[in-house]
Every structure is written in structure tokens, then in C-alpha cells.
Amino acid sequence: MSDQFGTTEDVAEITGFSKGWVRLHAKELGGWKTAEGRGGKWRFPLAEIAQHARSRSQGGSPHSPVASAPAKRPPVPPSDETYGLTARPRM
């Protein structure tokens, strides 16, 4: 497993976090993109990811990027309608 690299989906499955979380924390997890721009796919060192996941499951360091996932999404900010605001027409 030491020379294997995985995808975003692989890391999400190993860690139990969403693919979105993995992409947001990709650099912290040792990931790199296969190409520039939107077409590039993330690749990750699976041995390191698995090690982080094991240490987290055994009460590992809270500073590990894999262990620091948010518990849930932040609340959605209120919309303009909440405050009775309306957009002014453009002139």
C-alpha cells in the first residue's frame, strides 16, 4: 500500500468524511492535482491517509487534518427577504 495513490472517493471512504470535505482539505492531506484547472483530479498517498484514519480511530492527535473535520455545516445566512429588503431597479 505504500506506493499506492488514491482518489477523492477513496479517501472519503477510508476517513468517513464527504468528498467535498476531502477536496477542501486536499493539500493538508498530502494531495496533489493531476492537471491544472478544473479538469485535474486529486490524488492522495493512501498509506498516509490510512495511518491518519487509524490514529484518529484510536484517539489520535486532534491536530491531524483528518481528525479536524467540522461536525456539521455552518448555518445558511439569512436572505434579503428575511430583513424585508428588496433590490433597487437598475437605471
N, CA, C and O atoms as a GROMACS GRO file, in nm:
protein
  364
    1MET      N    1   0.082  -0.120   0.000
    1MET     CA    2   0.000   0.000   0.000
    1MET      C    3   0.086   0.126   0.000
    1MET      O    4   0.035   0.234  -0.028
    2SER      N    5   0.214   0.116   0.030
    2SER     CA    6   0.297   0.234   0.046
    2SER      C    7   0.316   0.313  -0.082
    2SER      O    8   0.339   0.434  -0.077
    3ASP      N    9   0.308   0.246  -0.199
    3ASP     CA   10   0.328   0.317  -0.325
    3ASP      C   11   0.197   0.347  -0.396
    3ASP      O   12   0.198   0.391  -0.511
    4GLN      N   13   0.085   0.325  -0.331
    4GLN     CA   14  -0.044   0.345  -0.396
    4GLN      C   15  -0.097   0.485  -0.369
    4GLN      O   16  -0.080   0.542  -0.261
    5PHE      N   17  -0.163   0.537  -0.470
    5PHE     CA   18  -0.226   0.667  -0.459
    5PHE      C   19  -0.374   0.652  -0.488
    5PHE      O   20  -0.413   0.575  -0.576
    6GLY      N   21  -0.454   0.725  -0.414
    6GLY     CA   22  -0.598   0.711  -0.428
    6GLY      C   23  -0.666   0.838  -0.472
    6GLY      O   24  -0.606   0.945  -0.476
    7THR      N   25  -0.792   0.823  -0.504
    7THR     CA   26  -0.876   0.934  -0.549
    7THR      C   27  -0.948   0.998  -0.431
    7THR      O   28  -0.939   0.952  -0.318
    8THR      N   29  -1.019   1.105  -0.460
    8THR     CA   30  -1.101   1.171  -0.359
    8THR      C   31  -1.201   1.072  -0.299
    8THR      O   32  -1.222   1.071  -0.178
    9GLU      N   33  -1.260   0.990  -0.384
    9GLU     CA   34  -1.358   0.892  -0.337
    9GLU      C   35  -1.294   0.790  -0.243
    9GLU      O   36  -1.354   0.752  -0.142
   10ASP      N   37  -1.173   0.746  -0.276
   10ASP     CA   38  -1.102   0.651  -0.190
   10ASP      C   39  -1.079   0.709  -0.052
   10ASP      O   40  -1.102   0.643   0.050
   11VAL      N   41  -1.032   0.834  -0.048
   11VAL     CA   42  -1.002   0.898   0.081
   11VAL      C   43  -1.130   0.920   0.161
   11VAL      O   44  -1.131   0.903   0.283
   12ALA      N   45  -1.238   0.959   0.094
   12ALA     CA   46  -1.365   0.978   0.163
   12ALA      C   47  -1.412   0.847   0.227
   12ALA      O   48  -1.462   0.846   0.340
   13GLU      N   49  -1.395   0.738   0.156
   13GLU     CA   50  -1.436   0.608   0.210
   13GLU      C   51  -1.349   0.566   0.328
   13GLU      O   52  -1.400   0.515   0.428
   14ILE      N   53  -1.219   0.587   0.318
   14ILE     CA   54  -1.127   0.549   0.426
   14ILE      C   55  -1.152   0.631   0.552
   14ILE      O   56  -1.153   0.577   0.662
   15THR      N   57  -1.172   0.761   0.535
   15THR     CA   58  -1.183   0.851   0.650
   15THR      C   59  -1.325   0.864   0.705
   15THR      O   60  -1.344   0.898   0.821
   16GLY      N   61  -1.424   0.837   0.621
   16GLY     CA   62  -1.562   0.854   0.664
   16GLY      C   63  -1.613   0.996   0.646
   16GLY      O   64  -1.723   1.028   0.691
   17PHE      N   65  -1.536   1.082   0.579
   17PHE     CA   66  -1.578   1.218   0.552
   17PHE      C   67  -1.629   1.228   0.409
   17PHE      O   68  -1.607   1.139   0.327
   18SER      N   69  -1.697   1.337   0.380
   18SER     CA   70  -1.753   1.356   0.246
   18SER      C   71  -1.643   1.388   0.145
   18SER      O   72  -1.534   1.431   0.181
   19LYS      N   73  -1.674   1.366   0.016
   19LYS     CA   74  -1.579   1.400  -0.090
   19LYS      C   75  -1.552   1.550  -0.089
   19LYS      O   76  -1.440   1.593  -0.116
   20GLY      N   77  -1.653   1.630  -0.060
   20GLY     CA   78  -1.635   1.775  -0.053
   20GLY      C   79  -1.535   1.815   0.055
   20GLY      O   80  -1.451   1.902   0.033
   21TRP      N   81  -1.546   1.751   0.171
   21TRP     CA   82  -1.452   1.781   0.279
   21TRP      C   83  -1.310   1.742   0.238
   21TRP      O   84  -1.215   1.815   0.264
   22VAL      N   85  -1.298   1.627   0.174
   22VAL     CA   86  -1.166   1.581   0.131
   22VAL      C   87  -1.106   1.681   0.033
   22VAL      O   88  -0.988   1.713   0.042
   23ARG      N   89  -1.186   1.731  -0.063
   23ARG     CA   90  -1.134   1.829  -0.158
   23ARG      C   91  -1.095   1.959  -0.088
   23ARG      O   92  -0.993   2.019  -0.124
   24LEU      N   93  -1.173   2.003   0.009
   24LEU     CA   94  -1.140   2.126   0.082
   24LEU      C   95  -1.009   2.113   0.159
   24LEU      O   96  -0.937   2.212   0.176
   25HIS      N   97  -0.978   1.994   0.206
   25HIS     CA   98  -0.860   1.971   0.288
   25HIS      C   99  -0.753   1.892   0.212
   25HIS      O  100  -0.664   1.832   0.274
   26ALA      N  101  -0.760   1.892   0.081
   26ALA     CA  102  -0.673   1.809  -0.001
   26ALA      C  103  -0.524   1.835   0.025
   26ALA      O  104  -0.447   1.740   0.041
   27LYS      N  105  -0.485   1.960   0.029
   27LYS     CA  106  -0.342   1.991   0.050
   27LYS      C  107  -0.296   1.946   0.188
   27LYS      O  108  -0.184   1.896   0.203
   28GLU      N  109  -0.380   1.962   0.289
   28GLU     CA  110  -0.346   1.918   0.424
   28GLU      C  111  -0.330   1.767   0.430
   28GLU      O  112  -0.253   1.715   0.511
   29LEU      N  113  -0.402   1.697   0.344
   29LEU     CA  114  -0.397   1.552   0.341
   29LEU      C  115  -0.286   1.498   0.252
   29LEU      O  116  -0.273   1.377   0.233
   30GLY      N  117  -0.205   1.588   0.196
   30GLY     CA  118  -0.095   1.545   0.110
   30GLY      C  119  -0.134   1.524  -0.035
   30GLY      O  120  -0.061   1.460  -0.111
   31GLY      N  121  -0.249   1.577  -0.074
   31GLY     CA  122  -0.297   1.558  -0.210
   31GLY      C  123  -0.234   1.652  -0.311
   31GLY      O  124  -0.180   1.756  -0.275
   32TRP      N  125  -0.243   1.614  -0.436
   32TRP     CA  126  -0.198   1.698  -0.548
   32TRP      C  127  -0.289   1.672  -0.666
   32TRP      O  128  -0.352   1.566  -0.676
   33LYS      N  129  -0.295   1.769  -0.757
   33LYS     CA  130  -0.381   1.756  -0.874
   33LYS      C  131  -0.301   1.700  -0.991
   33LYS      O  132  -0.183   1.729  -1.008
   34THR      N  133  -0.368   1.618  -1.072
   34THR     CA  134  -0.302   1.557  -1.187
   34THR      C  135  -0.288   1.654  -1.303
   34THR      O  136  -0.207   1.630  -1.393
   35ALA      N  137  -0.364   1.762  -1.303
   35ALA     CA  138  -0.357   1.864  -1.409
   35ALA      C  139  -0.406   1.996  -1.352
   35ALA      O  140  -0.476   1.998  -1.250
   36GLU      N  141  -0.369   2.105  -1.416
   36GLU     CA  142  -0.414   2.238  -1.373
   36GLU      C  143  -0.562   2.257  -1.407
   36GLU      O  144  -0.615   2.194  -1.498
   37GLY      N  145  -0.626   2.345  -1.332
   37GLY     CA  146  -0.764   2.382  -1.363
   37GLY      C  147  -0.866   2.282  -1.311
   37GLY      O  148  -0.836   2.195  -1.230
   38ARG      N  149  -0.988   2.299  -1.363
   38ARG     CA  150  -1.099   2.217  -1.317
   38ARG      C  151  -1.090   2.071  -1.360
   38ARG      O  152  -1.150   1.984  -1.296
   39GLY      N  153  -1.016   2.043  -1.466
   39GLY     CA  154  -1.007   1.907  -1.517
   39GLY      C  155  -0.915   1.816  -1.437
   39GLY      O  156  -0.921   1.694  -1.452
   40GLY      N  157  -0.830   1.875  -1.353
   40GLY     CA  158  -0.735   1.795  -1.276
   40GLY      C  159  -0.804   1.716  -1.166
   40GLY      O  160  -0.895   1.767  -1.100
   41LYS      N  161  -0.761   1.594  -1.148
   41LYS     CA  162  -0.816   1.509  -1.043
   41LYS      C  163  -0.718   1.506  -0.926
   41LYS      O  164  -0.596   1.510  -0.946
   42TRP      N  165  -0.772   1.499  -0.805
   42TRP     CA  166  -0.688   1.491  -0.686
   42TRP      C  167  -0.639   1.348  -0.667
   42TRP      O  168  -0.712   1.252  -0.692
   43ARG      N  169  -0.514   1.335  -0.623
   43ARG     CA  170  -0.455   1.208  -0.587
   43ARG      C  171  -0.394   1.222  -0.448
   43ARG      O  172  -0.340   1.327  -0.412
   44PHE      N  173  -0.402   1.113  -0.370
   44PHE     CA  174  -0.357   1.116  -0.231
   44PHE      C  175  -0.274   0.992  -0.199
   44PHE      O  176  -0.298   0.885  -0.256
   45PRO      N  177  -0.176   1.006  -0.109
   45PRO     CA  178  -0.098   0.888  -0.066
   45PRO      C  179  -0.182   0.805   0.032
   45PRO      O  180  -0.205   0.845   0.146
   46LEU      N  181  -0.228   0.690  -0.014
   46LEU     CA  182  -0.321   0.610   0.066
   46LEU      C  183  -0.261   0.560   0.196
   46LEU      O  184  -0.332   0.548   0.296
   47ALA      N  185  -0.132   0.530   0.199
   47ALA     CA  186  -0.070   0.481   0.323
   47ALA      C  187  -0.080   0.586   0.433
   47ALA      O  188  -0.111   0.554   0.547
   48GLU      N  189  -0.052   0.712   0.398
   48GLU     CA  190  -0.060   0.819   0.498
   48GLU      C  191  -0.204   0.843   0.542
   48GLU      O  192  -0.231   0.865   0.661
   49ILE      N  193  -0.296   0.839   0.448
   49ILE     CA  194  -0.438   0.860   0.481
   49ILE      C  195  -0.486   0.750   0.575
   49ILE      O  196  -0.553   0.778   0.674
   50ALA      N  197  -0.452   0.626   0.544
   50ALA     CA  198  -0.494   0.514   0.629
   50ALA      C  199  -0.433   0.527   0.769
   50ALA      O  200  -0.499   0.497   0.868
   51GLN      N  201  -0.307   0.572   0.776
   51GLN     CA  202  -0.242   0.589   0.906
   51GLN      C  203  -0.315   0.696   0.988
   51GLN      O  204  -0.339   0.677   1.107
   52HIS      N  205  -0.350   0.808   0.926
   52HIS     CA  206  -0.426   0.912   0.994
   52HIS      C  207  -0.560   0.859   1.043
   52HIS      O  208  -0.602   0.887   1.156
   53ALA      N  209  -0.627   0.783   0.959
   53ALA     CA  210  -0.758   0.730   0.996
   53ALA      C  211  -0.746   0.634   1.114
   53ALA      O  212  -0.830   0.636   1.204
   54ARG      N  213  -0.642   0.550   1.114
   54ARG     CA  214  -0.621   0.457   1.226
   54ARG      C  215  -0.592   0.532   1.356
   54ARG      O  216  -0.646   0.499   1.461
   55SER      N  217  -0.505   0.634   1.349
   55SER     CA  218  -0.472   0.707   1.471
   55SER      C  219  -0.592   0.783   1.524
   55SER      O  220  -0.609   0.796   1.645
   56ARG      N  221  -0.676   0.832   1.433
   56ARG     CA  222  -0.797   0.902   1.474
   56ARG      C  223  -0.893   0.807   1.544
   56ARG      O  224  -0.954   0.842   1.645
   57SER      N  225  -0.907   0.686   1.489
   57SER     CA  226  -0.998   0.589   1.549
   57SER      C  227  -0.948   0.540   1.685
   57SER      O  228  -1.026   0.489   1.766
   58GLN      N  229  -0.818   0.556   1.710
   58GLN     CA  230  -0.760   0.516   1.838
   58GLN      C  231  -0.735   0.635   1.928
   58GLN      O  232  -0.654   0.627   2.021
   59GLY      N  233  -0.805   0.746   1.902
   59GLY     CA  234  -0.789   0.864   1.986
   59GLY      C  235  -0.664   0.941   1.955
   59GLY      O  236  -0.600   0.995   2.045
   60GLY      N  237  -0.627   0.948   1.828
   60GLY     CA  238  -0.505   1.015   1.785
   60GLY      C  239  -0.511   1.165   1.803
   60GLY      O  240  -0.604   1.220   1.863
   61SER      N  241  -0.411   1.230   1.752
   61SER     CA  242  -0.394   1.374   1.766
   61SER      C  243  -0.513   1.452   1.711
   61SER      O  244  -0.556   1.426   1.599
   62PRO      N  245  -0.565   1.547   1.787
   62PRO     CA  246  -0.674   1.630   1.736
   62PRO      C  247  -0.626   1.727   1.629
   62PRO      O  248  -0.707   1.791   1.561
   63HIS      N  249  -0.493   1.740   1.612
   63HIS     CA  250  -0.439   1.833   1.514
   63HIS      C  251  -0.422   1.768   1.377
   63HIS      O  252  -0.383   1.834   1.280
   64SER      N  253  -0.450   1.640   1.369
   64SER     CA  254  -0.443   1.571   1.240
   64SER      C  255  -0.551   1.628   1.149
   64SER      O  256  -0.664   1.645   1.193
   65PRO      N  257  -0.519   1.659   1.023
   65PRO     CA  258  -0.620   1.716   0.935
   65PRO      C  259  -0.740   1.625   0.917
   65PRO      O  260  -0.851   1.673   0.898
   66VAL      N  261  -0.719   1.495   0.921
   66VAL     CA  262  -0.830   1.403   0.905
   66VAL      C  263  -0.922   1.409   1.027
   66VAL      O  264  -1.042   1.388   1.014
   67ALA      N  265  -0.865   1.438   1.145
   67ALA     CA  266  -0.945   1.441   1.267
   67ALA      C  267  -1.015   1.574   1.290
   67ALA      O  268  -1.096   1.586   1.382
   68SER      N  269  -0.988   1.674   1.207
   68SER     CA  270  -1.042   1.806   1.236
   68SER      C  271  -1.161   1.844   1.148
   68SER      O  272  -1.186   1.963   1.127
   69ALA      N  273  -1.232   1.748   1.098
   69ALA     CA  274  -1.347   1.778   1.012
   69ALA      C  275  -1.457   1.844   1.094
   69ALA      O  276  -1.478   1.808   1.210
   70PRO      N  277  -1.527   1.938   1.034
   70PRO     CA  278  -1.637   2.001   1.107
   70PRO      C  279  -1.749   1.901   1.130
   70PRO      O  280  -1.774   1.813   1.047
   71ALA      N  281  -1.816   1.914   1.244
   71ALA     CA  282  -1.923   1.822   1.277
   71ALA      C  283  -2.042   1.838   1.184
   71ALA      O  284  -2.103   1.739   1.143
   72LYS      N  285  -2.075   1.961   1.148
   72LYS     CA  286  -2.184   1.984   1.055
   72LYS      C  287  -2.163   2.117   0.985
   72LYS      O  288  -2.077   2.196   1.024
   73ARG      N  289  -2.242   2.141   0.884
   73ARG     CA  290  -2.230   2.264   0.806
   73ARG      C  291  -2.267   2.386   0.889
   73ARG      O  292  -2.351   2.378   0.978
   74PRO      N  293  -2.203   2.500   0.859
   74PRO     CA  294  -2.245   2.623   0.927
   74PRO      C  295  -2.384   2.663   0.880
   74PRO      O  296  -2.426   2.624   0.771
   75PRO      N  297  -2.456   2.740   0.960
   75PRO     CA  298  -2.591   2.779   0.920
   75PRO      C  299  -2.589   2.867   0.796
   75PRO      O  300  -2.493   2.940   0.771
   76VAL      N  301  -2.696   2.858   0.720
   76VAL     CA  302  -2.710   2.940   0.600
   76VAL      C  303  -2.742   3.083   0.642
   76VAL      O  304  -2.832   3.104   0.724
   77PRO      N  305  -2.671   3.182   0.588
   77PRO     CA  306  -2.702   3.320   0.626
   77PRO      C  307  -2.842   3.358   0.579
   77PRO      O  308  -2.889   3.307   0.478
   78PRO      N  309  -2.907   3.446   0.651
   78PRO     CA  310  -3.042   3.486   0.612
   78PRO      C  311  -3.040   3.560   0.478
   78PRO      O  312  -2.943   3.626   0.442
   79SER      N  313  -3.150   3.546   0.405
   79SER     CA  314  -3.161   3.613   0.276
   79SER      C  315  -3.211   3.756   0.296
   79SER      O  316  -3.252   3.793   0.406
   80ASP      N  317  -3.209   3.835   0.190
   80ASP     CA  318  -3.258   3.973   0.196
   80ASP      C  319  -3.405   3.979   0.237
   80ASP      O  320  -3.447   4.074   0.303
   81GLU      N  321  -3.483   3.877   0.197
   81GLU     CA  322  -3.625   3.877   0.231
   81GLU      C  323  -3.646   3.870   0.382
   81GLU      O  324  -3.747   3.918   0.434
   82THR      N  325  -3.551   3.809   0.452
   82THR     CA  326  -3.561   3.798   0.597
   82THR      C  327  -3.571   3.936   0.662
   82THR      O  328  -3.641   3.954   0.762
   83TYR      N  329  -3.500   4.032   0.606
   83TYR     CA  330  -3.498   4.166   0.664
   83TYR      C  331  -3.591   4.262   0.590
   83TYR      O  332  -3.589   4.382   0.618
   84GLY      N  333  -3.672   4.212   0.499
   84GLY     CA  334  -3.765   4.298   0.427
   84GLY      C  335  -3.697   4.387   0.325
   84GLY      O  336  -3.751   4.492   0.289
   85LEU      N  337  -3.581   4.349   0.278
   85LEU     CA  338  -3.508   4.429   0.180
   85LEU      C  339  -3.544   4.384   0.039
   85LEU      O  340  -3.570   4.266   0.015
   86THR      N  341  -3.545   4.477  -0.052
   86THR     CA  342  -3.567   4.444  -0.192
   86THR      C  343  -3.461   4.514  -0.274
   86THR      O  344  -3.410   4.618  -0.235
   87ALA      N  345  -3.430   4.456  -0.386
   87ALA     CA  346  -3.328   4.514  -0.474
   87ALA      C  347  -3.386   4.634  -0.546
   87ALA      O  348  -3.502   4.634  -0.587
   88ARG      N  349  -3.303   4.737  -0.561
   88ARG     CA  350  -3.347   4.854  -0.638
   88ARG      C  351  -3.329   4.825  -0.786
   88ARG      O  352  -3.231   4.760  -0.824
   89PRO      N  353  -3.421   4.872  -0.868
   89PRO     CA  354  -3.405   4.851  -1.012
   89PRO      C  355  -3.285   4.930  -1.064
   89PRO      O  356  -3.256   5.040  -1.017
   90ARG      N  357  -3.217   4.870  -1.160
   90ARG     CA  358  -3.103   4.938  -1.222
   90ARG      C  359  -3.153   5.044  -1.319
   90ARG      O  360  -3.257   5.029  -1.382
   91MET      N  361  -3.077   5.149  -1.328
   91MET     CA  362  -3.115   5.257  -1.419
   91MET      C  363  -3.024   5.260  -1.538
   91MET      O  364  -3.041   5.345  -1.626
   0.00000   0.00000   0.00000
